[in-house]
């Protein structure tokens, strides 16, 4: 029996439609509070079995999952394309990055989370100290619509590698891709308990139910407003959360940058997935010295970008009408405030598609600079020097990703940027690097996916100390004696009363 077979028949369902054609591509249940709680309880039973396997026992299950998806990748490409109308190459990019996340976590989980000895310190030298990382139990994962394959694998895969069971609530706009990825785990591992990797479907109420269902940790990827609601829903039960929220990622182009390479990277980073990516390039600060040459390179890169549903199109349609209107508002407001359109303009907005738009010299107080646009719009503003570029890049509430283009000063500029991840002479690379943590600061959220920090995010630290022998003076017994007090006083002065390394 698969995990989906455990979903009972319900009167309430919803349809998922292809955003380009409007055709219905699937019908899914609206899971209510009772259904969500029941799914979490089933997952809790499965987690006990999974935890007892240990790192060595769990690793083959994750590897079989990765292998199955790799061998059936064309099916995932087709389903993702049918559901979201995105080019198959976008779905391929998602799957590639997600599989690497699961592979890395499976291989490195033991090394990162295994029990290890810790130095007990001078005062406790007679103790054996051990540190381990224990799985929380059941982890709830709420994923957005813009990258259902990648974010399902990234969240669920790392949580599983740490020893947890997972219950995923995918976006109501793209659940089929996420469910197919989760079903693949059980197809590849038919002996695993069906509830070990499972899901619930529905709207915001279903996500809220998952927050209050008794899950031991909740991982959410999505917008800032929804992230706040997730925190509020988890607060009554003190359920810890990982929040990967929005961004307004900035790129700095210094005078010594390779301008052609920078322009190519900025256009890809700003237009990938139709700009519907939390780490998409939305703002560019180019120093005055190379402004004109850089704008020429950007315009050349934007020319002939293929927007459509072809297998190798640059990007596809916008997923929601509401997002189209946000883009329209940002663009029209910026132009009314004195910005210039280097590429495209209001005429580029032809729902459900939006052709590339590059706005130049947008006032810093306008929504196109301050708010997340989440569309194929890139703002390029001119600055007198790199210091001013850094100041402006750091001036928003967000702090997810950033990038720098400079032949010599890249690392120094990167250190000055307030962001969870920065790339030098590239864009977005840290997101696909499974060994590196991914997450933001400020309104971009907290907690991390990927890497050792991501594995530890889905496990809690447990300390176990064992007294091996008696060592005087014993400060943990009564009565206290003058001799003991004097001995400890001398020890403190000798140990800490001088400069130490």
N, C-alpha and C positions, 0 to 999 in steps of 0.2 A: 504493500500500500504506500502510495506517495503522500507527501505532506499535503498536497492539495486535496486528496481524498478525505482528509479530516475536516474540511470545511463543510458544514452542514448546509442543506438547501435553505435558502432564505428568499423571502418575497422581495426584499429590497436589493436592487442591483443597479449598476450604472454602465453606460456604454463608453468605450474609448474610441475616439474618431481620429482618423488621419488628418493632421492640420492642413494639408495641401488640398485634399479632395473632399473631406468631410465624411468619407466612407467609414462605417463602423468596422473596427478591426478586432473587437472583443467585448465581452460582457462579463462583469465581475461583481461579486457580492459586496454589499456594504456591511461590514462586520461591526456589530454593536459592542457595547461594553462587556456584556456577558460572553460573547464569542471571543473577544480579545483576551479576557481573563482565563478562559478555558484553554486557549492556545498557549498562553504563558505557563500554565500549570503543566500541560503536557510537555512543554519544553524543559521544565524543571526536572522532570523524571528522566528525560533523555540526557540531560547534562550530567547527571550522576554517572551514567555509563560512560559518557565521553571523557569526563575528568579522570576516571579510573584507568583509562588507556595510557595516560602519561604522554609525554612529548613524543617518544619513539612510536607509540601506538597510534597517535593521531596523525603523524606526518604522512603515512601512506594514503590515508583517506583524502587529505588535502591534495596530494600529488595526483591521485586518480581523478579528482575533480578538475584540476587544471588540465590534465591530459585529455579528458573527455571534451571539455570545451574547446580545446585547441583543435581536436580532430573534427569537431562539428561546428567550426567557426562560421562557415557559410550560412548555416541555419540562423545563427545569432545575427549575422549581418542583415539577412533578409527580414527577420522579424523586427529588428530595430528600425530598419528603413521603412517597413510597412506601417509600424506604429507611430513613428515620429516624422516621417517624410525626410529625414536627414539622409545625406549621401551615405552609402555603405562604407566609404572610407572613414567617415567620422565614427561610425560604430566600430569599425576595425581598430581605430586608434584607442577607443575606450577599452575594448577587450584586451588589447595588447598590454596596456598599462595595468589593468585590473588583474590579469593573470600573473604578471610579474610581482604585484603586491602579495598575492596569495602564495606564490612560490617562495618569495623571500621570507615571509612570515613562517611558513612551514619549515624551512631550512634553519632559521635562526632562533626560533622560539625557545629551544632548550638553552642555548647559550645565553640569551638575554634574561630569561625568567627562572633558570634553575636555582636550586638552593646553593648558597655559598657561605663560607666562613667570613666573619667580619672581626677586625681587631677590637677587643673589648675595652681597651684603654687601661691606663695605669691603675686607677682605683678599682677596677673590676677584672684585674688580670687573672683571677682565679675562676673566671667564667668562660665557657665556650659560647660564642655568639654566632647565630646562624640567621641569614636573611633569605627569604624566598618570596616569590610572587604567586599568589593564589587567584584562580579565576573568580570573578564576581558571582557567576551562576548563569543567569539568563540576561542577555543583552538585547535591548530593543534598538533597532536601527531604522531611522526615518530618512528616506532618500528623496531628492527632488526630481523634477522631470527632465532636467537638461542633460544628465549623464547617467541614466539608470543602470547600464551595464557596469561601468567603472565603479560607481559609488556603492553599488551592491557588493561587488567583489571586494573592494577596498575595506568597507566597514565590516561585513560579515566574515571575510576571510581572516582578518587580523584577530577579531574576537574569537573565532573558532580556534585559531592557532594557540591562543592563550588559554584555551580549555573551557570556553563558554558555549552554551547553546545560544542561538540567535532567532529572534522573531523580527522580520523586516516588514515595515509598512512603506511600500513604494508610493510614489506620487500617483494620484488618480488619473494623471495625464499620460503616464507611460508605465503601467504596471506589468504589461506582458513581457517586456524584455527582462525586467528584474526577476519575475517569477520563473522564466525559462532558465535563467542562470542558477537560481536556487534549486529548481527541479533537477538540474544536471548533477548536483551533488548526490542526490539519492539514486539517480540512474547509474552513476558511476560507483555508488556504494550502497547496493541494495540491502546490505545487512545492517546499516545504520538505522537507529530509531527514526521514524518519520518526522517526529516533532523536533529533532535536533536542529534542523535547518528548515524554518517555516516562515509563513508570512500572514499578514492580514491586509485586507484592502478596504478602501472607503475614502472618506473625505477628512476634513479637519477633526471631526468628532472622533473618528477612529484613531487618529494620531494621538489625540488627547487621552483617549481610553488606554492606549499603550503606555503613555507616560504614567498613568495611575494604576496600572495593572499589577504592580508588584515586581516588575523587572528590576534587576539589581543595578543596572546602569543603562543610560539612554544616550545614543549617539545620533545627532541630528545634523543634517546638511541642508541649508536653505537660506531664506531671507532673514534679515535682522528682525523685522516685526514678528515673524513666525517663531524665530529663536527665542524672543522674549516670552511668547506664549508657552513655548515648550518648557522654559525654566519655571514659569508660574505653575504649570500643570504638574511638574515634578517636585515642586517645593513642599507640598503637604506631606509627602512620604520621604522627603530628604533623599530622593533618588539622584545620585550624581549624574552629571551630564557632560558630554563633549559637544561643543557647538562649533561647526565650521560654517560661517555666515558669509555675508556679502563682502565685496571689495570694490575699490575704485583705484585699481592698480596703476601706478605711475611708472613711466620709463624716462630715464634721463639720457640725453644724447650730448656727450661732451664734444669739445672742439676737435679732439684727436680721434674721434670714432670713425670706424669704417662705415660711411654713410649709406652705401648701397646695402650692406649687410644689415644695418640697423633698420632701414626702411622695409626691407623684406621681412624681417622678424616682427616689426611692429604691425605690419599689415596682416601677417598670419595670426599674431597674438590677439589682434583686435577683431578679426573677422571669423576666426575659428568658431564653428558651431553657431554661426550667425551672431557672434558676440554674446551668446547666451552661456557665459561661463563666469564663475565667480572670480577666477584669476585672469580673465581677459584683460588685455591692454586697453584702458579707457582714456588715460591721460599721457601725453608726451611733453616733456620740457626739453627744448633744444636751445643751446646757447646761440646768441645772436650771430656769432662769427660764422656759423655754418648753416644758419636757418634756411637760406634760399636754396642751397644745394640739397639740403635734406628734404625740403618740400618737393623739389623736382623729382627726387628719387621716390618719395612716397606716392606722388601722383602717377609715376610710371608703373609702380607696383600695383596700384589699384586699378589700372586700366585693364579691361578685359577679364575681370574676375567673374567666373561663371557661377551664377546663383540659380539653383534649381534642384531637381531631385535626381539628377543623373548620378551614376555610381561614383564618379570622380569629380562631381561638382565641388566648388569651393565650400559652399554651405547651402542649407535648405531654407525652408520657411520659418517664420517665427511661430512658436508653439501656441501662444495665446494672443487673442485680440487685445487684451489689457496691456501686454508688453509692447505691442505695436503703438498703442496710444502714449505710453511713457516715452518711447523713442520720438514720436511726433512732437510731444510737448517739449522735450529737451532741445530738439533741433530748432523748432520755430522760436523758442525763447532765446536761444543763443544768437540766432541771426538778428532778431529784433533788438538785442543788446549790443549789436555792432560787430559780431563775429563774421568771418568770411567762410564761404564754402569752397574749399580747395577741390573736393571731389563730391559729387552728388549734391543733395539738398532735399527739401520737402518732396520734390518730385520722385525721389528715390523710394519713397514709402508707398508701396503698391501691395497692400495686404493680399495674401499672408506673407509676401516677400518684401524685403528691404534691401536695396542695392547698397554697396559701400558708401559711407558718408565720412568725409574728413573735414572737420571744422578747425579753423585757424584763428588764434588770438581771441578766445572766448574769455570774457571777464571772469575772474576767479570766484565771484559770488553767485554765478549762475548754476542752475541745477545740472547742466551738462558737465560741470566740473565738480560739484559738491555731492551729487547723488549718484547712485548706481544706475547706469543706463540700461545695461544688459541687452544690448543690441549692437549691430554692426556699425557703430559710430566711434570714431577716434578723434579726440581733441588734441591739437598740437599748439602749444603756447610757447612763446619766445621768452627767454630769460637772459639777463646780462652775463651770468656766470653760473658755475656749478653750485656754488653756495646757495644762490637764490633758488635754483632748481630743487635742491634738497629741502629747503624751507617750505616750498610750495608742495612738494610731494608729501611731506609729513603733516600738512596742515588740515587734513580731513580726519573724520572720526574713524576711518577704516585703517586697517593695517594687515592686509592679507599677503599680497605679493608685490614685487617691484622688480625692476630691471635697470641695468646700466650698460651703456655702450661707451667704452673708452679704451684706447690702446694701452695706456699706462696707469690711469688713476682709478680703474674699476673697483678693485677691492676696498680702497679707502672710501670711495663714495658709497659703496654698498654698506660699509660699517655705519655710516651716518643715517641710513634710512630706517625708519620705524616700520618694520614689516616682519611677518613670520618667515618669509623666504625671499631671497633676492638672487637673481641670476645676473652674471656679468657676460656681456657680448652674446646674449641669448635671451629668450623669454620663456616663462612657464616651465623650465626644465626641472626644477625641484619637485614639481607635482608628480612627474612620472618617474622619479628616482626613489625606488622603494626603500633604500637604505637611509633616506633622509626624512626627518619629521616634517609633516605638513599641517599647518594651522595658522591662525592669525592672532592679532592683538587688537585691543580696542573693540570697536563694534564689529570687527570681523570674527569675534568669538574667542574661545579658549579651548585648551586640550589639543591633542595631536593625533593624527593618523600617520601610518607608515613608520618604518624604522624601529629602532629599539624603544624610542619614546612612545610610539604608537602601540607597540606590544604591551608596554607597561601601563598604558592608559586603560587597558581592558583587564587588568589584574591589580589586586591590592597587595601592598607590601606587608609581609608578616614577619615579625621578629620572634625568635625562640632562643632563650639563653638558658644555659645549664651550669649550675655550680659544680665545679670539679673537686675543689678542696677548700678547706678553711684558710683564710689569710687575715692576720690581724693588722691593725685594729678593725674589728667588724663594726661598721657603722649602721648595720641593719638590725641591731638587737638592743634591748634595754638591759641593764641601766647604762647610761652614759657616764664615763669616768673622766676625771681630770687628766689622767695620763693619755687617754684616747684623744681628747680634745687637743692636748698639746702636740701629740704626734701628728695629727692631721693638719694642725696649724703650720708646723714646720714643713710638712710635705707640700702644702699649698704655696708657701713662700719659695721653696726650692724649685717647684715645678713651674709656677706661673709668674713669679716675681721678677723675672728677668726677660730679656729679649729672647724669643724662641723662633725656630724655623719651622 
